[in-house]
Amino acid sequence: MIRASSFPSTDSALAQLAAFGASSRFYEYTLEHDDAHLRLVTRKRGEIVVELPRERLREITVAETQSSVLHPVWALAIIITVDRERGDVALPIVPLSADGKRQLTWNDDKVWQLASELSEQLGVPLVGRSRP
């Protein structure tokens, strides 16, 4: 399970994934999965934010994601590429520490471990680590 926080680029990607029932009205969530789906689930209420069929997941990478062009704030993210009928969507997952008090950074080995485990568990290739 990955504990993560909402980020503007995550909200934008979820808007593009509306066909999968995505909602972007949340602040903190976890990633959960089974044999058929990957789910983003709100931490406090346990509501499903989005449920993605595993066969639509193309690749995983670790990179930075930007909040906005005009007032950029950067965060490290595990990026899951989702295939939708009108092209791919990069869904950034901004991982948090186990206590939920801070976003993980390039210096946290846990990021690489989480990305590798997610890749293995979902059967989706980990295609690289993009570090500036």
N, C-alpha and C positions, 0 to 999 in steps of 0.2 A: 504494500500500500504506500502511495506517495501522498504526503500532505503538501498542499500548495495554496497559493493566494491568487486572488484575481489581479489582473494587470490589464491595462488598456488594450494591448495587442491580443490578449486572450479573449477579451470581450468582443473585439472586432472579428476574430476568427469564429467565435460562437455565433455571431450574427450571420456569417456566411454558411454556417452549418444548420440553419433553421429547418431545413428539410428533415433533419434527424431529431427535431423537437428541441433544439438547443435554446437555453435561456441564459442571459448574462446578468441576472440580478442576484448576485451572491458575492461574498468576500473571501471565503475560505472553503476549500473543498478537498476531497481525497479522490484518488484514482482507484477504481476497483474493476476487476474483470472476471469473466468466467470463460467457458469454452467458446461462446458466441459473441460476446460484447465487451467493449471497454466503456466504463461509465465514469463520469464526473459526478460526485455526490456531495451535497452541501454538508459541512461538518456539524452544524448545530441541529438541523432538522432532518437530515438524512434524505433530503429530496434529490431526485435525479436531475442534474443540470442538462446532461446530454447522454445519450446511449448510442454508441457507434458500433456498427457491425465490424467484427475483426477483419473480415475480408476487404474492408474499405481502408484499412491502415496500410500504408505503403512503406514508410521508413521512419527511423528515429535518429535524431542528431542532438548534440548539445551545442548551443550557441547563445549569443546575447540577443535579446529582443528589446525593441525601442517602444516607449510609451506613445510618443507623438513626434511629428516632424517639427512643429513650432517650439515645443518645450520638452526636449528629449530627456527622458530618464531611462537608464538602461538596467536590465536585470538579466541574470543568467537563467536560461530556460532549457528544459528538455522539450524539443520540438518534435511533435508527431505529425507527419504528413498524412492527410486524410484525402482519399480519392472521392470526389463527388462528380456528378454527371457533367458539370460545367467547369471542370478543372480541379486541380489539387488545392487544398487549404492547409496552411501551416498553422497548427494549433500549439502555441507555446504554453508549457506547463512550468510555472515559476515555483520551484521547490522550496519548502520551508524546513527549518531545523525541526527535530523531533518535538521540541517544546512549543513550536509555532511562533517563536518570538523574533526570528530573523530569516531573511531570504538567504539561501545558500549562495556561495560565491565560487569563483574558479579555484580557490584554495581549499575548498571542501571536497575531500575524496569521495564523500557520500554521493555527490552528484553523479560521478562516473559509475559508481556502484548501482545507483537507482536506474540510470539509463540502461546499463547492461542487463540488469535483472528484468526490466520491463521488456526490453527487446527479446530476451530469451523466453519469457513467459508468454508473450503475445505471438511469438514466431515472426516478428517483424525485424528486418535487418537494422543494425546500428551502423549507419553509414559514415559516421565521422564525428569528430569533435572540432568545432570551428572556434578557435581561440584567437583573439586579436593579437 
